[in-house]
Amino acid sequence: MELEIGKLAPELEKLLTINHHVKEYQKGDYLFREGEPVKGLYILRSGKVQIGKVTPDGRELALKICGTGQMVGEITVFAEGATYMLDARALAKTVCLKIPVEELEQSLEKNPQLAMAFMKWMGIDQQKTQTRFRDLLLHGKKGALYSTLIRLGNSYGVEAEGGLLIDVALTNQELANFCGMSREMVNRMLGDLRKQGTVGMKDGKIVLYNIPKLKFEINCEECPIYLCKID
């Protein structure tokens, strides 16, 4: 089984030559849980995986949704006794390649070009997280929701009649988990956006009709698309 060509960054394709196992997960299964020892890095061949965290009081915070060609692991290489810092849960039937951490470390030691590409990926992933927290801290609940909608559109948007369809079915509670607020608050804010004609719904999925308005409302800094994504 091979990863679909073109879905993984070219400079990281060497990862596919490392010894690995093919793993299959059903919707709702966990690839790993917070606190478990780091065993490896996952590269998604198909399906979608949500990365998040459950707080001590039971609230769920979702950080990103990874799709085909994305790497999952929140991995700390060359760190003895490292544990996963977040949960990874399959949102649909998912097939992935699991690279044991020992094999990964050996390959990074032997291949400087691969090591540099891997460090670049980790840096970009960290920047994505930082920009999300920036939007939340600077613009509060509005910034959290609006930027999440924009990021979902950049990651999973497909052209639809008059707008951009976010091709991921998310309940308002799941959307609220990305924003760190209640479902009721998301319901009200989405209701206001629908009345304004800024967003709509089609077959249970959100359609963005006025992205410039969303960007204006949060003083969008026009970050590169590769940073303004949810995957």
Number of C-alpha atoms within 10 A of each C-alpha: 8 9 18 12 10 9 14 19 13 10 14 15 17 14 19 15 9 15 13 19 12 15 14 17 18 14 14 14 16 16 21 20 18 15 12 14 14 23 17 22 23 24 24 27 24 19 20 22 29 22 24 21 19 14 9 7 6 8 13 18 20 21 22 20 24 23 21 20 21 19 21 23 21 20 19 17 15 12 9 9 9 15 17 19 19 20 21 26 22 22 20 16 15 22 22 27 22 23 21 17 18 12 15 19 13 12 18 18 11 10 11 11 14 18 18 14 18 16 13 12 16 15 11 14 16 13 15 21 16 13 16 22 17 14 21 21 12 13 17 15 18 18 24 23 26 25 26 24 25 20 23 23 24 19 21 17 20 13 13 13 8 10 18 21 23 25 18 17 13 13 13 16 17 16 21 23 21 22 27 18 18 15 17 12 15 21 15 11 16 19 14 13 18 16 11 12 12 18 22 20 12 11 7 12 15 24 26 27 21 16 17 12 13 22 16 11 14 19 13 14 8 9 10 8 10 15 20 22 24 23 25
